[in-house]
Amino acid sequence: MTNQLDKKSQAWSALFSEPMSELVKRYTASVFFDKRLWQADITGSLAHADMLAAQGIIAAQDLADIQRGMALITHEIESGAFEWKLDLEDVHLNIEARLTQLVGDAGKRLHTGRSRNDQVATDVRLWLRSEMDLIIDLLVDLQKSLVEVAEKHVEVILPGFTHLQVAQPVSFAHHLLAYVEMFSRDAERMSDVRRRTNRLPLGSAALAGTTYPLDRERVARTLGMVDEAGNPQVCQNSLDGVSDRDFAIEFAAAASLCMVHISRMSEELILWMSQNFGFVKIADRFTTGSSIMPQKKNPDVPELARGKTGRVFGHLMGLLTLMKGQPLAYNKDNQEDKEPLFDTVDTLKDTLRIFSEMIGGQVNPATGQKEGGITVNADAMEAAVKKGYATATDLADYLVKKGLPFRDAHEIVAHAVKAATNHNCDLSELPMAVLQGFHASIEKDVYEVLSLRGSLNARKTLGGTAPAQVKLQIARHRARLV
């Protein structure tokens, strides 16, 4: 059966007196990157055909033929037998042309009441919706990995830093749970973006709507584009429906912020595994050696993730710049939304997968137990805390509880730190006589206050680093992440 699209190459070619040049054809075609939308394209087309038949716009036999043809095309694509043709420009025309080859006139009727403008807008939303569902699951997996490691190290004392200077002792678990909070917000943001992405442009046609009696809400329900109450979500303005890419920009922004959190954690892992810190070890499978220095073990995964963060930022800037000068409605510029969007999704998914395994390890099929992940050097962490007079604030708080104004206590403790520095010892190692020389109210109970464990246990307010509080937070996260 002769296919009009194959015969004239483009669906619009009857208007033109000469064929498109090969250079322009390659420059304008998108099929070799947008073909990943094929499932969304077929899903959207089947929902559209179902509605056309329900509305009496096409015959029931046409719908049956379209469904049969799409099933064959699905099999061909999944088996690798489908031939993607550059002459047909994009995923939409490739599938439509093959459908018409398979089922004849029914394939030509499928495009009734729609344009590639609202078709592609629908396809990208459907595709991105499913990708965000995967990303949300990956964010949950990463949070679970962090919680599992935290649960094993509640009592491990880590120097908490400000300005990268030792500030106060914190539980290592408490530190890890800070990232759990970040990734929890990332999941919330993804869910929020998903809600706005999950709206139907189809039925907007090229830009002005259509004269056919479409039931757009039926299509929305068929595609699952509904709110929490099951109400269909349909783009309410045809001009906006075909030209809006806010959802893609919002996703790229949410992905960028998630990569910020990945990058911050990467920076800490890189520092922590260096010889100067020695706080953690990363499993060998996530590191590489040096081509010249045999002693080296380099944190390539965290470093590369830190670098890929800039790549994702660049895609966000590219999408913003793409949209900023476009008049309504659809413009060919919008073809350039897909590659940055696709790469952002791929980069984020791969990064989340590898970090979840790098932090928490992977399940050994033979034992069913998780193995690998980061190894914690608790002794190195505790030794580092002692280098920075991390309990100085505790001494100030002790004096305040004795009745001193905080500013006076702050000044006294500064002198105490200077004395400890001169004696090359920790505050907790200063003799009682020396401490009482700073203020007479200091008594023997001060040594419990100045101990790392005492400092940690004292911070038991909600959200604090005391192990009792950390355990409550771990329980909260475990219940939330079921």
Secondary structure, 3 states (H helix, E strand, C coil): CCCHHHHHCCCCHHHCCCCCCHHHHHHHCCHHHHHHHHHHHHHHHHHHHHHHHHCCCCCHHHHHHHHHHHHHHHHHHHHCCCCCCHHHCCHHHHHHHHHHHHHCHHHHHCCCCCCHHHHHHHHHHHHHHHHHHHHHHHHHHHHHHHHHHHHHCCCCEEEEEECCEEEEEEEHHHHHHHHHHHHHHHHHHHHHHHHHHCCECCCCCCCCCCCCCCCHHHHHHHCCCECCCCCECECCCHHHHHHCCHHHHHHHHHHHHHHHHHHHHHHHHHHHCCCCCCCEECCHHHCECCCCCCCCCECHHHHHHHHHHHHHHHHHHHHHHHHHCCCCCCCHHHHHHHHHHHHHHHHHHHHHHHHHHHHHCEECCCCCCEECCCEECHHHHHHHHCCCCCCHHHHHHHHHHCCCCHHHHHHHHHHHHHHHHHHCCCHHHCCHHHHHHHCCCCCCCHHHHHCHHHHHHHCCCCCCCCHHHHHHHHHHHHHHCC
